[in-house]
């Protein structure tokens, strides 16, 4: 490589793939509800409610493709204490147990690489009025994701990604749907299969 010349655009694209990914509560719930389809390729029932959800099937198919790569690609799937509190509010022990399993994985990923003074300060910016369009729950989980130095916030919801550009510009975090995340990963999938 010549002096003063950066890496080729292809290498930069690969290097910027999110590796530490925060799972929005609804995404973690989807992983639990549709685990048979996502992890084991079990067929969906013909009358499954997912067919009536906008982008529902597309997001499930993207999650299936993404999680095929997970073991070899070494992505870090993160939830937070805020995620666990939301799960506890449902008063469903199976649901809470699922989140605790993900939290154990998160803890092992974070190890000594958790929040920094800079990431906590960045997360505190979410209290500013310019983020008033966020619900309290979204604001809490996004703050957790930023503080934990996640590069992406994965959600199956449709509303939050509409503000993805603002959140990326202000906080440096990608807010993406499974479909969008798979679009990022697809060109590289053969590296991990």
Steps between C-alpha positions, in 0.01 A plus 500: 500500500634844412577746774202725572256269321241329717367147462299416193125572523425127516726453802350807669150362441596172668673674790193713572260206534342519846642232727342599834126511446237597754179297478191713543248331730260431215781338299599275790133408541482414129807277537323315780160478331641386166811314614391181326486681166811716556736242648361167376328597170170358624210601276257769609133419536294613201287727718785641711445862603841598358349498150281795600791708635661745259852367426435224754597205283787692338642580846469135608679382187773760558538390865528141381778595256680716759498233770638240260817710503509581870717217627780560252462875460531557876244776528428626848127502580430739785209568733510719810352538845237718331415205274469273803272749676273513193495120492414481871208740445331233284476271805581196284774281648579335165540837335720628783707181495564551128628851568722375782656252255576784259626714790746224593628500143519882510703494820753263349528720189545817700752356746731792573386683187185664637412865545766770482482856627455616140221251419311587820527872416375430147205300638409790731434711189175306455351709783515809275179637345616421145426134580148578625349295218618181673282310743639466852569130443679561169703778658602272788604209278683725254688660790595152620616404150711814462649467850588135430676613181272310264546583134143413405153482653300220336123544500205341323294810568432736212482835682848528652696436176332807349731703723809294422690780325452742789602238757808402298605862460442594865601179679703297253272196522331328204130431556419215265237241428598138443437549126740795489760320710487201266555738206824609670608141573393319183806597290724350771294195595723254310788592733319344793310208347 
